[in-house]
Amino acid sequence: MNREELLGLGDDALILSHRLAEWAGHAPVLEEEVALANIALDLLGQARVLLSLVGDEDELAYRRDERDFRNVQLVERPNGDFAHTIVRQLYFSVWQELRYEQLAPVLPLAAKAVRETAYHRDHAELWTVRLGDGTAESHARTQRAVDALWPYTSELFDTNEELAEPWRERVTATLNTATLTPPEGPPPRTAWSAGGGRHGIHTEPFGRLLAEMQHLHRSHPGAVW
């Protein structure tokens, strides 16, 4: 794997970890406080290993500018309501598990992390079904999340199209079980469609996320405890 690929995987894990950590103290039930925090910690651990393969993990996390990050735009999307967070997790975890299965023979981290991602995917699937097949309100909110985040999924397959079909089959099966309507066809790629995260193009909320994540380190460079 080249540096850009490792950086992309590391940034995906780092940024989604930060997003999930924002739920601390705000999750709808106590059990989810622990579950989302655990998933965030798993992802942070993956990010540390991946970023350390290409440089100093702290420098890469806290000293780069927005255009230097290579995460897909899906993981930087704001948490929204709980359904929005769960659907984002479903889309990403299914892809990440497939990608790590693919990389397991050449990347030691992938062989270990694939077990973690299977748990993340299972957690997202269970909640997607619970919300989609729950009340009219939870169904409507989850369907809005499915539709709103769908355009951000095509970027996952820009450099690895062979994962697109198995990803779609798994995601569609979960959405059908949840009585949700899967969007038709692959997400369209046009001049206005989402994408570009792997090339350093990010959405507006990403700047605010980065400012919060890097504030302490940039305010006190070189500080020690």
Accessible surface in RSA format (square Angstrom, percent):
REM  Atomic radii and reference values for relative SASA: ProtOr
REM  Chains: A
REM  Algorithm: Lee & Richards
REM  Probe-radius: 1.40
REM  Slices: 20
REM RES _ NUM      All-atoms   Total-Side   Main-Chain    Non-polar    All polar
REM                ABS   REL    ABS   REL    ABS   REL    ABS   REL    ABS   REL
RES MET A   1    88.57  45.9  13.88   9.2  74.69 177.8  22.50  19.1  66.07  87.5
RES ASN A   2    88.95  61.3  78.16  75.5  10.79  26.0  41.80 100.6  47.15  45.6
RES ARG A   3   121.45  51.0 112.71  57.5   8.74  20.8  60.58  82.8  60.87  36.9
RES GLU A   4    85.76  49.2  81.26  61.5   4.50  10.7  55.63 107.6  30.14  24.6
RES GLU A   5    74.79  42.9  65.55  49.6   9.24  22.0  31.13  60.2  43.66  35.6
RES LEU A   6    19.94  11.1  19.94  14.3   0.00   0.0  19.94  14.0   0.00   0.0
RES LEU A   7     6.00   3.3   6.00   4.3   0.00   0.0   6.00   4.2   0.00   0.0
RES GLY A   8     1.49   1.8   0.00   N/A   1.49   1.8   1.49   4.1   0.00   0.0
RES LEU A   9     7.56   4.2   6.51   4.7   1.06   2.7   6.53   4.6   1.03   2.8
RES GLY A  10     0.00   0.0   0.00   N/A   0.00   0.0   0.00   0.0   0.00   0.0
RES ASP A  11     0.00   0.0   0.00   0.0   0.00   0.0   0.00   0.0   0.00   0.0
RES ASP A  12     0.84   0.6   0.84   0.8   0.00   0.0   0.84   2.0   0.00   0.0
RES ALA A  13     0.00   0.0   0.00   0.0   0.00   0.0   0.00   0.0   0.00   0.0
RES LEU A  14    14.27   7.9  13.63   9.7   0.64   1.6  13.63   9.6   0.64   1.7
RES ILE A  15     0.00   0.0   0.00   0.0   0.00   0.0   0.00   0.0   0.00   0.0
RES LEU A  16     0.00   0.0   0.00   0.0   0.00   0.0   0.00   0.0   0.00   0.0
RES SER A  17     6.61   5.6   6.60   8.8   0.02   0.0   0.41   0.9   6.21   8.7
RES HIS A  18    37.36  20.4  33.00  22.9   4.36  11.2  25.07  25.8  12.29  14.3
RES ARG A  19    16.45   6.9  16.45   8.4   0.00   0.0   0.00   0.0  16.45  10.0
RES LEU A  20     1.46   0.8   0.00   0.0   1.46   3.7   0.00   0.0   1.46   3.9
RES ALA A  21    51.92  47.7  40.04  61.8  11.88  27.0  44.25  62.3   7.67  20.3
RES GLU A  22    60.62  34.8  39.06  29.6  21.56  51.3  33.77  65.3  26.85  21.9
RES TRP A  23    27.84  11.2  26.83  13.0   1.01   2.4  27.80  14.8   0.04   0.1
RES ALA A  24    67.51  62.1  49.74  76.8  17.77  40.4  53.55  75.4  13.96  37.0
RES GLY A  25    63.20  77.9   0.00   N/A  63.20  77.9  32.83  90.1  30.37  68.0
RES HIS A  26   132.34  72.3 111.28  77.3  21.06  53.9  70.02  72.2  62.32  72.5
RES ALA A  27    16.26  14.9   0.01   0.0  16.25  37.0   0.01   0.0  16.25  43.1
RES PRO A  28    74.97  54.6  36.34  33.1  38.64 140.4  48.30  39.9  26.67 165.8
RES VAL A  29    70.05  46.1  63.20  57.2   6.85  16.5  70.05  60.9   0.00   0.0
RES LEU A  30   153.90  85.7 146.37 104.7   7.52  18.9 146.68 103.0   7.22  19.4
RES GLU A  31   133.74  76.8 122.56  92.7  11.19  26.6  47.81  92.5  85.93  70.2
RES GLU A  32     4.55   2.6   4.55   3.4   0.00   0.0   0.04   0.1   4.51   3.7
RES GLU A  33    42.33  24.3  36.28  27.4   6.05  14.4  20.15  39.0  22.17  18.1
RES VAL A  34    94.83  62.4  91.27  82.6   3.55   8.6  94.80  82.4   0.02   0.1
RES ALA A  35    10.64   9.8   8.36  12.9   2.28   5.2  10.39  14.6   0.25   0.7
RES LEU A  36     2.61   1.5   2.61   1.9   0.00   0.0   2.61   1.8   0.00   0.0
RES ALA A  37    42.81  39.4  37.59  58.0   5.22  11.9  41.66  58.7   1.16   3.1
RES ASN A  38    67.98  46.9  66.79  64.5   1.20   2.9  11.82  28.4  56.16  54.3
RES ILE A  39     0.00   0.0   0.00   0.0   0.00   0.0   0.00   0.0   0.00   0.0
RES ALA A  40     6.32   5.8   6.05   9.3   0.27   0.6   6.32   8.9   0.00   0.0
RES LEU A  41   115.47  64.3 107.42  76.8   8.05  20.2 108.01  75.9   7.46  20.1
RES ASP A  42    39.08  27.4  34.04  33.9   5.04  11.9   4.02   9.5  35.06  35.0
RES LEU A  43     0.33   0.2   0.33   0.2   0.00   0.0   0.33   0.2   0.00   0.0
RES LEU A  44    68.15  38.0  68.15  48.8   0.00   0.0  68.15  47.9   0.00   0.0
RES GLY A  45    32.78  40.4   0.00   N/A  32.78  40.4  31.13  85.4   1.64   3.7
RES GLN A  46     3.71   2.1   2.07   1.5   1.64   3.9   2.60   5.5   1.11   0.8
RES ALA A  47     0.85   0.8   0.85   1.3   0.00   0.0   0.85   1.2   0.00   0.0
RES ARG A  48   133.65  56.1 131.86  67.2   1.78   4.2  34.15  46.7  99.50  60.3
RES VAL A  49    66.30  43.6  63.86  57.8   2.44   5.9  66.30  57.6   0.00   0.0
RES LEU A  50     0.00   0.0   0.00   0.0   0.00   0.0   0.00   0.0   0.00   0.0
RES LEU A  51     2.22   1.2   2.22   1.6   0.00   0.0   2.22   1.6   0.00   0.0
RES SER A  52    60.37  51.0  38.30  51.1  22.07  50.8  24.76  52.7  35.61  49.9
RES LEU A  53    96.97  54.0  65.11  46.6  31.87  80.1  68.47  48.1  28.50  76.7
RES VAL A  54    26.24  17.3   3.14   2.8  23.10  55.7  11.98  10.4  14.26  38.7
RES GLY A  55    38.54  47.5   0.00   N/A  38.54  47.5  29.87  82.0   8.67  19.4
RES ASP A  56    84.84  59.4  68.64  68.3  16.20  38.3  28.32  66.7  56.52  56.4
RES GLU A  57    44.06  25.3  41.27  31.2   2.79   6.6  13.56  26.2  30.50  24.9
RES ASP A  58    72.40  50.7  72.36  72.0   0.04   0.1   9.30  21.9  63.11  62.9
RES GLU A  59    88.47  50.8  86.68  65.6   1.79   4.3  36.36  70.3  52.11  42.5
RES LEU A  60    16.60   9.2  16.35  11.7   0.24   0.6  16.60  11.7   0.00   0.0
RES ALA A  61     7.95   7.3   7.95  12.3   0.00   0.0   7.95  11.2   0.00   0.0
RES TYR A  62    69.62  32.5  69.62  39.6   0.00   0.0  21.42  16.1  48.20  59.4
RES ARG A  63   103.29  43.4  84.19  42.9  19.09  45.5  12.10  16.5  91.19  55.3
RES ARG A  64    25.32  10.6  22.95  11.7   2.37   5.6  25.32  34.6   0.00   0.0
RES ASP A  65    90.12  63.1  87.01  86.6   3.11   7.4  25.86  60.9  64.26  64.1
RES GLU A  66    58.85  33.8  55.49  42.0   3.36   8.0  17.17  33.2  41.67  34.0
RES ARG A  67   147.01  61.7 142.62  72.7   4.39  10.4  59.02  80.7  87.99  53.3
RES ASP A  68    63.46  44.5  60.03  59.8   3.43   8.1  10.21  24.0  53.26  53.1
RES PHE A  69     0.00   0.0   0.00   0.0   0.00   0.0   0.00   0.0   0.00   0.0
RES ARG A  70    47.37  19.9  47.37  24.1   0.00   0.0   1.95   2.7  45.42  27.5
RES ASN A  71     0.00   0.0   0.00   0.0   0.00   0.0   0.00   0.0   0.00   0.0
RES VAL A  72     0.03   0.0   0.03   0.0   0.00   0.0   0.03   0.0   0.00   0.0
RES GLN A  73     9.47   5.3   9.47   6.9   0.00   0.0   0.30   0.6   9.17   7.0
RES LEU A  74     0.00   0.0   0.00   0.0   0.00   0.0   0.00   0.0   0.00   0.0
RES VAL A  75     0.00   0.0   0.00   0.0   0.00   0.0   0.00   0.0   0.00   0.0
RES GLU A  76     0.00   0.0   0.00   0.0   0.00   0.0   0.00   0.0   0.00   0.0
RES ARG A  77    48.17  20.2  48.17  24.6   0.00   0.0   0.05   0.1  48.12  29.2
RES PRO A  78    49.32  35.9  48.68  44.4   0.64   2.3  48.68  40.2   0.64   4.0
RES ASN A  79    17.79  12.3  15.03  14.5   2.76   6.6   9.75  23.5   8.03   7.8
RES GLY A  80    53.69  66.2   0.00   N/A  53.69  66.2  34.23  93.9  19.46  43.6
RES ASP A  81    51.06  35.8  37.59  37.4  13.47  31.8  30.65  72.1  20.41  20.4
RES PHE A  82    22.83  11.4  19.60  12.1   3.23   8.4  19.60  11.9   3.23   9.2
RES ALA A  83     5.48   5.0   3.30   5.1   2.18   5.0   3.30   4.6   2.18   5.8
RES HIS A  84    37.88  20.7  37.88  26.3   0.00   0.0  17.80  18.3  20.09  23.4
RES THR A  85     0.40   0.3   0.32   0.3   0.08   0.2   0.40   0.5   0.00   0.0
RES ILE A  86     0.49   0.3   0.49   0.4   0.00   0.0   0.49   0.4   0.00   0.0
RES VAL A  87     0.00   0.0   0.00   0.0   0.00   0.0   0.00   0.0   0.00   0.0
RES ARG A  88     0.09   0.0   0.09   0.0   0.00   0.0   0.00   0.0   0.09   0.1
RES GLN A  89     2.26   1.3   2.26   1.7   0.00   0.0   1.57   3.3   0.69   0.5
RES LEU A  90     0.00   0.0   0.00   0.0   0.00   0.0   0.00   0.0   0.00   0.0
RES TYR A  91     0.00   0.0   0.00   0.0   0.00   0.0   0.00   0.0   0.00   0.0
RES PHE A  92     0.77   0.4   0.77   0.5   0.00   0.0   0.77   0.5   0.00   0.0
RES SER A  93     0.39   0.3   0.39   0.5   0.00   0.0   0.01   0.0   0.38   0.5
RES VAL A  94     0.15   0.1   0.15   0.1   0.00   0.0   0.15   0.1   0.00   0.0
RES TRP A  95     7.28   2.9   7.28   3.5   0.00   0.0   7.28   3.9   0.00   0.0
RES GLN A  96     2.99   1.7   2.99   2.2   0.00   0.0   0.28   0.6   2.71   2.1
RES GLU A  97    10.13   5.8  10.13   7.7   0.00   0.0   0.00   0.0  10.13   8.3
RES LEU A  98    12.77   7.1  10.44   7.5   2.33   5.9  10.48   7.4   2.30   6.2
RES ARG A  99    31.33  13.2  31.33  16.0   0.00   0.0   0.01   0.0  31.32  19.0
RES TYR A 100     0.28   0.1   0.28   0.2   0.00   0.0   0.03   0.0   0.25   0.3
RES GLU A 101    79.82  45.8  62.81  47.5  17.01  40.5  31.46  60.8  48.37  39.5
RES GLN A 102    61.52  34.4  36.87  26.9  24.64  58.7  38.79  82.6  22.73  17.2
RES LEU A 103     9.98   5.6   9.98   7.1   0.00   0.0   9.98   7.0   0.00   0.0
RES ALA A 104    32.87  30.2  22.56  34.8  10.31  23.4  22.83  32.1  10.04  26.6
RES PRO A 105   115.40  84.1  71.48  65.2  43.93 159.7  84.39  69.7  31.01 192.7
RES VAL A 106   105.18  69.2  74.63  67.6  30.54  73.6  81.90  71.2  23.28  63.1
RES LEU A 107    12.25   6.8  11.89   8.5   0.35   0.9  11.89   8.4   0.35   0.9
RES PRO A 108   113.21  82.5  98.01  89.3  15.20  55.3 106.35  87.8   6.86  42.6
RES LEU A 109    21.20  11.8  12.26   8.8   8.94  22.5  18.82  13.2   2.38   6.4
RES ALA A 110     0.00   0.0   0.00   0.0   0.00   0.0   0.00   0.0   0.00   0.0
RES ALA A 111    45.14  41.5  39.81  61.4   5.33  12.1  41.32  58.2   3.82  10.1
RES LYS A 112   129.21  63.0 126.39  77.5   2.82   6.7  70.67  63.6  58.53  62.3
RES ALA A 113     0.73   0.7   0.28   0.4   0.45   1.0   0.73   1.0   0.00   0.0
RES VAL A 114    28.81  19.0  28.14  25.5   0.67   1.6  28.14  24.5   0.67   1.8
RES ARG A 115   165.66  69.6 153.91  78.5  11.74  28.0  72.42  99.0  93.24  56.5
RES GLU A 116    46.85  26.9  42.23  32.0   4.61  11.0  22.13  42.8  24.71  20.2
RES THR A 117     0.00   0.0   0.00   0.0   0.00   0.0   0.00   0.0   0.00   0.0
RES ALA A 118    29.60  27.2  28.05  43.3   1.55   3.5  28.34  39.9   1.26   3.3
RES TYR A 119    97.65  45.6  91.46  52.0   6.19  16.1  83.25  62.6  14.40  17.8
RES HIS A 120     0.33   0.2   0.33   0.2   0.00   0.0   0.00   0.0   0.33   0.4
RES ARG A 121    50.06  21.0  50.06  25.5   0.00   0.0   2.54   3.5  47.53  28.8
RES ASP A 122    61.91  43.4  61.91  61.6   0.00   0.0  10.69  25.2  51.23  51.1
RES HIS A 123    16.87   9.2  14.08   9.8   2.79   7.1  16.68  17.2   0.19   0.2
RES ALA A 124     0.00   0.0   0.00   0.0   0.00   0.0   0.00   0.0   0.00   0.0
RES GLU A 125    35.72  20.5  35.53  26.9   0.19   0.5  10.25  19.8  25.47  20.8
RES LEU A 126   116.33  64.8 111.36  79.7   4.97  12.5 112.14  78.8   4.19  11.3
RES TRP A 127    29.63  11.9  29.28  14.2   0.35   0.8  21.75  11.6   7.89  12.8
RES THR A 128     0.00   0.0   0.00   0.0   0.00   0.0   0.00   0.0   0.00   0.0
RES VAL A 129    44.20  29.1  44.13  40.0   0.07   0.2  44.13  38.3   0.07   0.2
RES ARG A 130   153.79  64.6 138.86  70.8  14.93  35.6  50.00  68.3 103.79  62.9
RES LEU A 131    26.06  14.5  25.84  18.5   0.22   0.6  26.06  18.3   0.00   0.0
RES GLY A 132     1.64   2.0   0.00   N/A   1.64   2.0   0.00   0.0   1.64   3.7
RES ASP A 133    88.63  62.1  65.93  65.6  22.70  53.7   5.96  14.0  82.67  82.4
RES GLY A 134    46.88  57.8   0.00   N/A  46.88  57.8  20.50  56.3  26.38  59.1
RES THR A 135    90.31  64.2  82.22  83.4   8.09  19.3  84.28 113.2   6.03   9.1
RES ALA A 136    90.40  83.1  70.09 108.2  20.31  46.2  77.94 109.8  12.46  33.0
RES GLU A 137    99.75  57.3  95.15  72.0   4.59  10.9  50.58  97.8  49.16  40.1
RES SER A 138    20.99  17.7  17.53  23.4   3.46   8.0  20.13  42.9   0.86   1.2
RES HIS A 139    57.21  31.3  57.21  39.8   0.00   0.0  33.96  35.0  23.25  27.1
RES ALA A 140    39.89  36.7  34.42  53.1   5.47  12.4  39.17  55.2   0.72   1.9
RES ARG A 141    96.39  40.5  94.03  47.9   2.36   5.6  17.75  24.3  78.64  47.7
RES THR A 142     0.00   0.0   0.00   0.0   0.00   0.0   0.00   0.0   0.00   0.0
RES GLN A 143    33.09  18.5  33.09  24.2   0.00   0.0  29.12  62.0   3.98   3.0
RES ARG A 144   141.40  59.4 135.88  69.3   5.51  13.1  74.31 101.6  67.08  40.7
RES ALA A 145     2.19   2.0   0.79   1.2   1.40   3.2   1.67   2.4   0.52   1.4
RES VAL A 146     0.00   0.0   0.00   0.0   0.00   0.0   0.00   0.0   0.00   0.0
RES ASP A 147    71.64  50.2  61.72  61.4   9.91  23.4  28.59  67.3  43.05  42.9
RES ALA A 148    53.29  49.0  34.80  53.7  18.49  42.1  46.25  65.1   7.05  18.7
RES LEU A 149     1.62   0.9   1.62   1.2   0.00   0.0   1.62   1.1   0.00   0.0
RES TRP A 150    13.07   5.2  13.07   6.3   0.00   0.0  12.07   6.4   1.00   1.6
RES PRO A 151    49.16  35.8  48.98  44.7   0.18   0.7  48.98  40.4   0.18   1.1
RES TYR A 152    39.09  18.2  37.89  21.6   1.19   3.1  12.47   9.4  26.62  32.8
RES THR A 153     0.04   0.0   0.04   0.0   0.00   0.0   0.00   0.0   0.04   0.1
RES SER A 154    12.16  10.3   7.72  10.3   4.45  10.2   9.40  20.0   2.77   3.9
RES GLU A 155     4.73   2.7   1.84   1.4   2.88   6.9   1.14   2.2   3.59   2.9
RES LEU A 156     6.22   3.5   0.00   0.0   6.22  15.6   0.34   0.2   5.88  15.8
RES PHE A 157    19.73   9.9  17.90  11.1   1.83   4.8  18.37  11.1   1.36   3.9
RES ASP A 158    72.17  50.6  41.80  41.6  30.37  71.8  23.52  55.4  48.65  48.5
RES THR A 159   133.86  95.2  95.72  97.0  38.14  90.9  77.52 104.1  56.34  85.2
RES ASN A 160    20.60  14.2  15.18  14.7   5.43  13.1  11.35  27.3   9.25   8.9
RES GLU A 161   137.55  79.0 124.58  94.3  12.96  30.9  41.51  80.3  96.04  78.4
RES GLU A 162   130.61  75.0 105.29  79.7  25.32  60.3  42.40  82.0  88.21  72.0
RES LEU A 163    11.65   6.5  11.65   8.3   0.00   0.0  11.65   8.2   0.00   0.0
RES ALA A 164    35.16  32.3  33.45  51.6   1.72   3.9  33.72  47.5   1.45   3.8
RES GLU A 165   103.72  59.5 101.98  77.2   1.74   4.1  50.58  97.8  53.15  43.4
RES PRO A 166    44.04  32.1  42.23  38.5   1.81   6.6  43.94  36.3   0.10   0.6
RES TRP A 167     2.97   1.2   2.97   1.4   0.00   0.0   2.97   1.6   0.00   0.0
RES ARG A 168    61.29  25.7  61.05  31.1   0.24   0.6  24.41  33.4  36.88  22.4
RES GLU A 169   106.14  60.9  95.25  72.1  10.89  25.9  38.12  73.7  68.02  55.5
RES ARG A 170    82.16  34.5  75.48  38.5   6.68  15.9  33.30  45.5  48.87  29.6
RES VAL A 171     0.40   0.3   0.40   0.4   0.00   0.0   0.40   0.4   0.00   0.0
RES THR A 172    34.47  24.5  34.47  34.9   0.00   0.0  31.95  42.9   2.51   3.8
RES ALA A 173    57.72  53.1  48.96  75.5   8.76  19.9  56.06  78.9   1.66   4.4
RES THR A 174    11.94   8.5   7.65   7.8   4.29  10.2   5.30   7.1   6.64  10.0
RES LEU A 175     0.40   0.2   0.40   0.3   0.00   0.0   0.40   0.3   0.00   0.0
RES ASN A 176    85.45  58.9  68.37  66.1  17.08  41.1  26.41  63.6  59.04  57.1
RES THR A 177    88.00  62.6  69.11  70.1  18.89  45.0  53.58  72.0  34.42  52.0
RES ALA A 178     0.00   0.0   0.00   0.0   0.00   0.0   0.00   0.0   0.00   0.0
RES THR A 179    75.75  53.9  54.17  54.9  21.58  51.4  59.77  80.3  15.98  24.2
RES LEU A 180     6.57   3.7   0.00   0.0   6.57  16.5   0.40   0.3   6.17  16.6
RES THR A 181    92.66  65.9  89.97  91.2   2.69   6.4  57.96  77.9  34.71  52.5
RES PRO A 182    26.28  19.2  21.15  19.3   5.14  18.7  21.15  17.5   5.14  31.9
RES PRO A 183    23.22  16.9  12.81  11.7  10.41  37.8  22.75  18.8   0.47   2.9
RES GLU A 184   168.34  96.6 140.67 106.4  27.66  65.9  57.51 111.2 110.82  90.5
RES GLY A 185    31.37  38.7   0.00   N/A  31.37  38.7  25.26  69.3   6.10  13.7
RES PRO A 186   108.51  79.1  99.13  90.4   9.38  34.1 100.19  82.7   8.32  51.7
RES PRO A 187    15.99  11.7   9.84   9.0   6.15  22.3   9.84   8.1   6.15  38.2
RES PRO A 188    90.31  65.8  80.13  73.0  10.18  37.0  89.60  74.0   0.71   4.4
RES ARG A 189   119.23  50.1  86.38  44.0  32.85  78.2  54.08  73.9  65.15  39.5
RES THR A 190    83.53  59.4  61.38  62.2  22.15  52.8  64.81  87.0  18.72  28.3
RES ALA A 191   103.95  95.6  55.82  86.1  48.13 109.5  69.19  97.4  34.76  92.1
RES TRP A 192   236.79  95.0 205.75  99.6  31.04  72.9 183.87  98.0  52.92  85.8
RES SER A 193    32.19  27.2   5.88   7.8  26.31  60.6  13.05  27.8  19.14  26.8
RES ALA A 194    17.98  16.5   5.53   8.5  12.45  28.3  14.53  20.5   3.45   9.1
RES GLY A 195    13.61  16.8   0.00   N/A  13.61  16.8   3.33   9.2  10.27  23.0
RES GLY A 196    16.19  20.0   0.00   N/A  16.19  20.0  13.33  36.6   2.87   6.4
RES GLY A 197     0.00   0.0   0.00   N/A   0.00   0.0   0.00   0.0   0.00   0.0
RES ARG A 198    55.69  23.4  48.78  24.9   6.91  16.5  29.93  40.9  25.76  15.6
RES HIS A 199   139.77  76.4 124.46  86.5  15.31  39.2  81.17  83.7  58.60  68.2
RES GLY A 200     0.00   0.0   0.00   N/A   0.00   0.0   0.00   0.0   0.00   0.0
RES ILE A 201    78.20  44.5  77.62  57.8   0.58   1.4  78.20  56.3   0.00   0.0
RES HIS A 202    22.87  12.5   0.00   0.0  22.87  58.5   0.03   0.0  22.85  26.6
RES THR A 203    23.66  16.8  17.32  17.6   6.34  15.1  23.58  31.7   0.08   0.1
RES GLU A 204   139.29  80.0 116.68  88.3  22.61  53.8  51.60  99.8  87.70  71.6
RES PRO A 205    19.28  14.1  18.61  17.0   0.67   2.4  18.61  15.4   0.67   4.2
RES PHE A 206     0.00   0.0   0.00   0.0   0.00   0.0   0.00   0.0   0.00   0.0
RES GLY A 207    26.59  32.8   0.00   N/A  26.59  32.8  20.15  55.3   6.44  14.4
RES ARG A 208   150.17  63.1 140.56  71.7   9.62  22.9  78.78 107.7  71.39  43.3
RES LEU A 209     4.51   2.5   0.00   0.0   4.51  11.3   3.68   2.6   0.83   2.2
RES LEU A 210    10.65   5.9  10.59   7.6   0.06   0.1  10.65   7.5   0.00   0.0
RES ALA A 211    65.07  59.8  49.31  76.1  15.76  35.9  60.74  85.5   4.33  11.5
RES GLU A 212   112.95  64.8  91.77  69.4  21.18  50.4  44.89  86.8  68.06  55.6
RES MET A 213    23.21  12.0   9.36   6.2  13.85  33.0  10.70   9.1  12.51  16.6
RES GLN A 214     7.48   4.2   7.48   5.5   0.00   0.0   0.90   1.9   6.57   5.0
RES HIS A 215   119.57  65.3 113.54  78.9   6.03  15.4  73.79  76.0  45.78  53.3
RES LEU A 216   119.92  66.8 118.35  84.7   1.57   3.9 118.35  83.1   1.57   4.2
RES HIS A 217    55.66  30.4  48.58  33.8   7.07  18.1  34.14  35.2  21.52  25.0
RES ARG A 218    92.78  39.0  75.98  38.7  16.80  40.0  38.56  52.7  54.22  32.9
RES SER A 219    56.77  48.0  24.74  33.0  32.03  73.8  24.28  51.7  32.49  45.5
RES HIS A 220   107.35  58.7  97.30  67.6  10.05  25.7  59.70  61.5  47.64  55.4
RES PRO A 221    86.60  63.1  63.70  58.1  22.90  83.2  64.44  53.2  22.16 137.7
RES GLY A 222    71.78  88.5   0.00   N/A  71.78  88.5  43.96 120.6  27.82  62.3
RES ALA A 223    74.29  68.3  38.37  59.2  35.92  81.7  49.31  69.4  24.98  66.2
RES VAL A 224   138.08  90.9 107.19  97.0  30.89  74.4 112.01  97.3  26.07  70.7
RES TRP A 225   288.13 115.6 219.79 106.4  68.34 160.5 221.13 117.9  67.00 108.7
END  Absolute sums over single chains surface
CHAIN  1 A    10947.5       8928.8       2018.8       6477.4       4470.1
END  Absolute sums over all chains
TOTAL         10947.5       8928.8       2018.8       6477.4       4470.1
